């Protein structure tokens, strides 16, 4: 698709701020970032979405735009939710580097733009590519009629003859089409993915086990409201999902690799939706912990737990026995790593993962 096609859809909330003579550029993908230097995640032709969290002072605009232009991105779309009007320094930097710049209305979610671009770009692929992306909306409305990630995985199997599974960092199967992966194999694939990600290698990661080839694709958040992309992989490596495909992606043409990247973006949007559904539970749990930490009366804590129980543990018919689990994450400092990362979100992600009933399969079994 061409950049100018984005301006034909009012629902995307895009306003052109500069680069009208560059609107015939081809868009090959979409990427959301708030990194000062997102080079490692760019391959060229992307529409880059940013919330401008990286823009701390006027001088930050020039190096950021120079990096994008050098990487060959198609254009930059900056959200107005963080700073309001797009800063003049960014507009001028984009003009100097002939990089088309769009403003994204604060009422429009980045996920909406991501969905549109993925659909349009994938729809232009030939044959088997369109079959998967044409039905991507069902992924966004997981439920009895939609089926969530399983819908896309079913299509990968039926249309492309690819068996695939969505796994957590510990190897817990979140979604899959057909027979589930054996638990030891799933754990092994997740371990290989973690090791490769920590070394900074770019996916997909390929390996062979038991005579079968697998390709592992990282699933990263892409929607507005997701945590900003981080330079330090330790902040996300223990929470990001992965897509395991029973095939050697090293033999694939670029078009099929693009398709699988698009599939991971769609699954990431579903991940965002599920995480948002947990926000209320997390807030209630935090309120209870604050009562305990401040020495509130046992009767007050018990009353709050009775109110919170139907939300924290839906479907439980009897009064639960509560336990408080405390965890701390410590990393060994490795060469090339900077200061220590905030271990709180990492510990939360690990606890939510390991407290899932190991006898069940699915992202909502906790």
C-alpha positions as CSV (number, residue, x, y, z in Angstrom):
1,X,0.0,0.0,0.0
2,X,1.0,3.6,-0.5
3,X,1.3,6.2,2.3
4,X,-1.3,8.4,0.7
5,X,-3.9,5.7,1.1
6,X,-3.7,6.2,4.9
7,X,-5.2,9.7,4.5
8,X,-8.3,8.3,2.7
9,X,-9.6,6.8,5.9
10,X,-10.9,9.3,8.4
11,X,-11.2,6.6,11.1
12,X,-7.4,6.4,11.3
13,X,-7.3,10.0,12.6
14,X,-4.2,10.9,10.6
15,X,-3.2,14.4,9.7
16,X,-0.3,15.1,7.3
17,X,2.2,17.5,8.8
18,X,4.9,17.2,6.1
19,X,6.3,15.2,3.2
20,X,3.4,15.5,0.8
21,X,5.8,14.9,-2.1
22,X,6.8,11.5,-0.6
23,X,3.4,10.0,-0.2
24,X,3.9,7.4,-3.0
25,X,6.3,5.5,-0.7
26,X,5.3,1.9,-0.2
27,X,4.3,0.7,3.3
28,X,5.5,-2.8,4.0
29,X,4.7,-3.0,7.7
30,X,4.0,-1.1,10.9
31,X,6.0,-0.8,14.1
32,X,5.3,1.0,17.4
33,X,8.2,2.3,19.4
34,X,9.2,4.8,22.1
35,X,12.9,3.9,21.9
36,X,15.4,6.7,21.1
37,X,17.1,4.2,18.8
38,X,14.8,1.5,17.4
39,X,17.3,0.5,14.7
40,X,17.4,-3.2,15.7
41,X,13.6,-3.5,15.1
42,X,13.5,-1.8,11.7
43,X,14.0,-3.5,8.3
44,X,12.7,-0.7,6.0
45,X,9.4,0.2,4.6
46,X,7.6,0.5,8.0
47,X,5.1,3.1,9.2
48,X,6.5,3.9,12.6
49,X,4.1,4.8,15.3
50,X,5.3,6.6,18.4
51,X,3.8,8.2,21.5
52,X,6.8,10.5,21.8
53,X,7.8,9.3,25.3
54,X,11.4,9.4,24.0
55,X,11.2,13.2,23.3
56,X,12.5,14.8,26.5
57,X,14.1,17.9,24.9
58,X,14.1,19.6,21.5
59,X,17.5,18.2,20.6
60,X,16.1,14.6,20.8
61,X,14.2,15.0,17.6
62,X,17.0,15.2,15.1
63,X,18.9,12.0,15.9
64,X,15.6,10.0,16.2
65,X,14.5,11.1,12.7
66,X,17.9,10.6,11.3
67,X,17.9,7.0,12.5
68,X,14.5,6.4,10.9
69,X,15.5,7.9,7.6
70,X,18.7,5.9,7.5
71,X,16.7,2.7,8.2
72,X,14.5,3.4,5.2
73,X,11.1,3.6,7.0
74,X,8.1,4.8,4.9
75,X,6.9,7.4,7.4
76,X,6.4,8.5,11.0
77,X,3.1,8.9,12.8
78,X,3.3,10.7,16.2
79,X,0.5,10.5,18.7
80,X,-1.0,13.7,20.2
81,X,-2.1,12.1,23.5
82,X,1.2,12.7,25.3
83,X,2.3,16.2,24.3
84,X,-0.7,17.6,22.4
85,X,0.4,19.3,19.2
86,X,3.4,17.7,17.6
87,X,6.6,19.7,18.5
88,X,8.0,22.0,15.8
89,X,11.5,20.4,16.3
90,X,10.1,17.1,15.2
91,X,8.3,18.6,12.2
92,X,11.5,20.4,11.1
93,X,13.7,17.3,11.5
94,X,11.3,15.3,9.4
95,X,11.3,18.0,6.7
96,X,15.2,18.0,6.6
97,X,15.3,14.3,6.1
98,X,12.3,14.2,3.7
99,X,10.5,11.8,6.1
100,X,6.7,12.0,5.8
101,X,5.2,12.9,9.2
102,X,1.6,12.3,10.4
103,X,-0.1,13.4,13.6
104,X,-2.4,10.8,15.2
105,X,-5.5,12.1,16.8
106,X,-5.6,11.4,20.6
107,X,-8.9,9.6,20.2
108,X,-7.5,6.9,17.8
109,X,-5.7,3.9,19.3
110,X,-2.4,2.8,17.7
111,X,-4.0,-0.7,17.5
112,X,-6.5,0.7,15.1
113,X,-3.8,1.9,12.7
114,X,-1.8,-1.3,13.2
115,X,-4.8,-3.4,12.3
116,X,-5.5,-1.4,9.2
117,X,-2.0,-1.4,7.9
118,X,-1.5,-5.2,8.6
119,X,-4.8,-5.9,6.8
120,X,-4.0,-3.7,3.8
121,X,-0.4,-4.9,3.4
122,X,-1.2,-8.5,3.8
123,X,-4.2,-8.2,1.5
124,X,-1.8,-7.2,-1.2
125,X,0.1,-10.4,-0.9
126,X,-0.6,-13.2,-3.3
127,X,-2.6,-16.4,-2.7
128,X,-2.1,-17.9,0.7
129,X,-1.3,-14.6,2.4
130,X,-4.7,-13.1,2.0
131,X,-6.5,-16.2,3.3
132,X,-5.1,-15.6,6.8
133,X,-5.3,-11.8,7.1
134,X,-8.8,-11.5,5.6
135,X,-10.2,-13.0,8.8
136,X,-8.0,-11.3,11.3
137,X,-10.9,-9.4,13.0
138,X,-12.0,-12.7,14.6
139,X,-8.7,-12.6,16.6
140,X,-9.6,-9.2,17.9
141,X,-13.0,-10.4,19.3
142,X,-12.0,-13.5,21.1
143,X,-15.1,-15.4,22.4
144,X,-17.4,-18.3,21.4
145,X,-17.8,-16.9,17.9
146,X,-14.3,-15.6,17.4
147,X,-12.0,-18.1,19.0
148,X,-9.1,-15.6,19.6
149,X,-5.6,-16.7,18.4
150,X,-6.8,-20.2,17.6
151,X,-8.6,-18.8,14.6
152,X,-5.4,-17.6,13.0
153,X,-3.6,-20.7,14.0
154,X,-6.3,-22.8,12.4
155,X,-5.9,-20.9,9.2
156,X,-2.1,-21.3,9.2
157,X,-2.7,-25.0,9.4
158,X,-5.5,-25.3,6.8
159,X,-4.3,-22.7,4.3
160,X,-0.5,-22.9,4.7
161,X,-0.1,-26.3,6.1
162,X,1.8,-24.8,9.1
163,X,1.4,-26.2,12.6
164,X,1.8,-23.4,15.2
165,X,1.4,-22.7,18.9
166,X,1.4,-19.6,21.1
167,X,3.6,-20.2,24.2
168,X,4.3,-18.3,27.3
169,X,8.0,-17.7,28.4
170,X,7.8,-20.9,30.5
171,X,6.4,-23.0,27.7
172,X,2.8,-23.0,28.8
173,X,0.6,-23.4,25.8
174,X,-1.7,-20.4,25.4
175,X,-3.2,-21.3,22.1
176,X,-2.7,-23.9,19.4
177,X,-4.5,-25.7,16.5
178,X,-4.9,-29.4,16.8
179,X,-2.8,-31.5,19.2
180,X,-1.0,-29.6,21.9
181,X,2.8,-29.7,22.1
182,X,4.2,-32.1,24.6
183,X,5.1,-30.2,27.8
184,X,8.8,-31.0,27.7
185,X,9.1,-29.9,24.1
186,X,7.2,-26.7,24.7
187,X,9.4,-25.9,27.7
188,X,12.5,-26.6,25.6
189,X,11.3,-24.3,22.8
190,X,10.6,-21.5,25.3
191,X,14.0,-21.9,26.8
192,X,15.7,-21.6,23.4
193,X,13.7,-18.5,22.7
194,X,14.6,-16.9,26.0
195,X,18.3,-17.7,25.5
196,X,18.3,-16.3,21.9
197,X,16.4,-13.2,23.0
198,X,18.8,-12.4,25.8
199,X,21.7,-12.4,23.4
200,X,20.0,-9.8,21.3
201,X,19.6,-12.0,18.3
202,X,16.7,-10.9,16.0
203,X,13.9,-13.4,15.4
204,X,12.7,-15.7,14.1
205,X,15.0,-18.1,16.0
206,X,15.4,-21.5,14.3
207,X,16.3,-24.8,15.9
208,X,15.9,-28.5,15.3
209,X,14.9,-31.0,18.0
210,X,14.0,-34.6,17.6
211,X,14.6,-34.3,13.9
212,X,11.9,-31.6,13.5
213,X,12.6,-28.0,12.6
214,X,10.9,-25.1,14.5
215,X,10.9,-21.4,14.0
216,X,10.2,-19.1,17.0
217,X,8.7,-15.7,16.4
218,X,8.6,-13.1,19.3
219,X,5.2,-11.6,20.0
220,X,5.6,-8.0,21.2
221,X,3.0,-5.5,22.2
222,X,2.0,-3.1,19.5
223,X,-1.0,-1.2,20.8
224,X,-1.3,2.1,22.6
225,X,-1.3,1.4,26.4
226,X,1.3,-1.3,26.1
227,X,4.6,-0.8,27.8
228,X,7.1,1.2,25.7
229,X,9.7,-0.9,23.8
230,X,12.7,-1.3,26.0
231,X,16.4,-1.2,25.1
232,X,17.1,-3.8,27.9
233,X,15.5,-7.1,27.0
234,X,15.4,-8.1,30.7
235,X,12.3,-5.9,31.1
236,X,10.2,-8.0,28.7
237,X,11.9,-11.3,28.1
238,X,10.1,-13.0,30.9
239,X,6.7,-11.7,29.9
240,X,6.6,-11.8,26.1
241,X,4.8,-14.6,24.3
242,X,6.2,-16.4,21.4
243,X,4.8,-18.1,18.3
244,X,6.4,-21.5,17.6
245,X,5.9,-22.8,14.1
246,X,6.8,-26.3,13.0
247,X,8.9,-25.3,9.9
248,X,12.3,-23.9,9.0
249,X,11.7,-20.2,8.3
250,X,15.2,-20.0,6.8
251,X,13.8,-21.4,3.5
252,X,10.9,-19.0,3.3
253,X,10.5,-16.1,0.9
254,X,10.2,-12.6,2.3
255,X,6.4,-12.5,1.6
256,X,5.8,-15.5,4.0
257,X,8.1,-14.0,6.7
258,X,6.1,-10.8,6.4
259,X,2.9,-12.8,6.9
260,X,4.1,-14.4,10.1
261,X,5.2,-11.1,11.4
262,X,1.8,-9.8,10.7
263,X,0.2,-12.7,12.6
264,X,2.4,-12.0,15.6
265,X,1.2,-8.4,15.6
266,X,-2.4,-9.5,15.6
267,X,-1.8,-11.9,18.5
268,X,0.0,-9.1,20.3
269,X,-3.2,-7.0,20.1
270,X,-5.2,-9.9,21.5
271,X,-2.6,-10.1,24.3
272,X,-3.1,-6.4,25.0
273,X,-6.9,-7.0,25.2
274,X,-6.5,-9.8,27.7
275,X,-4.0,-7.8,29.8
276,X,-6.5,-4.9,29.9
277,X,-9.1,-7.3,31.3
278,X,-6.8,-8.1,34.2
279,X,-6.3,-4.5,35.2
280,X,-9.3,-4.5,37.5
281,X,-8.2,-7.6,39.3
282,X,-4.7,-6.2,39.7
283,X,-6.1,-3.0,41.2
284,X,-8.2,-4.8,43.7
285,X,-5.4,-7.0,44.7
286,X,-3.2,-3.9,45.2
287,X,-5.8,-2.3,47.4
288,X,-5.9,-5.4,49.6
289,X,-2.1,-5.5,49.9
290,X,-2.0,-1.8,50.8
291,X,-4.5,-2.5,53.7
292,X,-2.2,-5.2,55.0
293,X,0.9,-3.1,54.7
294,X,-0.6,-0.1,56.5
295,X,-1.8,-2.3,59.4
296,X,-5.5,-2.1,58.8
297,X,-7.9,-3.9,61.1
298,X,-8.4,-7.6,60.3
299,X,-12.1,-7.0,60.0
300,X,-11.6,-4.3,57.4
301,X,-9.2,-6.5,55.4
302,X,-11.7,-9.5,55.5
303,X,-14.5,-7.2,54.3
304,X,-12.5,-6.0,51.4
305,X,-11.5,-9.6,50.5
306,X,-15.2,-10.6,50.5
307,X,-16.0,-7.8,48.1
308,X,-13.0,-8.6,45.9
309,X,-13.3,-12.4,45.8
310,X,-15.9,-12.6,42.9
311,X,-13.6,-10.5,40.7
312,X,-10.3,-12.0,41.8
313,X,-11.5,-15.6,41.7
314,X,-14.6,-15.7,39.4
315,X,-16.7,-18.8,39.5
316,X,-15.5,-19.9,43.0
317,X,-18.5,-21.0,44.9
318,X,-17.0,-21.2,48.4
319,X,-15.0,-18.7,50.5
320,X,-11.3,-19.0,49.4
321,X,-8.3,-19.4,51.7
322,X,-6.0,-16.6,50.8
323,X,-2.2,-16.6,50.6
324,X,0.2,-13.8,49.9
325,X,3.1,-14.7,47.7
326,X,6.2,-12.5,47.7
327,X,8.8,-12.7,45.0
328,X,12.0,-10.9,44.0
329,X,13.8,-11.1,40.7
330,X,17.6,-10.8,40.6
331,X,19.6,-10.7,37.4
332,X,23.3,-11.5,37.0
333,X,24.9,-8.5,35.6
334,X,26.3,-9.3,32.1
335,X,28.8,-7.4,29.9
336,X,27.1,-4.7,27.9
337,X,24.1,-4.3,30.3
338,X,23.5,-1.0,31.9
339,X,21.9,-0.3,35.3
340,X,19.5,-2.7,37.0
341,X,16.0,-3.0,35.6
342,X,12.9,-2.4,37.5
343,X,12.2,-5.8,38.9
344,X,8.6,-5.1,40.0
345,X,6.8,-5.7,36.6
346,X,9.1,-8.6,35.9
347,X,8.2,-10.3,39.2
348,X,4.5,-9.6,38.6
349,X,4.7,-11.3,35.2
350,X,6.5,-14.3,36.6
351,X,4.0,-14.7,39.5
352,X,1.0,-14.5,37.2
353,X,2.7,-17.1,35.0
354,X,3.8,-19.7,37.6
355,X,0.6,-19.5,39.6
356,X,-1.4,-20.6,36.6
357,X,-2.8,-24.1,37.2
358,X,-0.2,-26.4,35.5
359,X,-2.9,-28.9,34.6
360,X,-4.7,-26.4,32.4
361,X,-4.1,-24.8,29.0
362,X,-5.0,-21.2,28.2
363,X,-4.2,-17.6,29.0
364,X,-7.1,-17.1,31.4
365,X,-6.7,-20.1,33.6
366,X,-5.1,-18.1,36.4
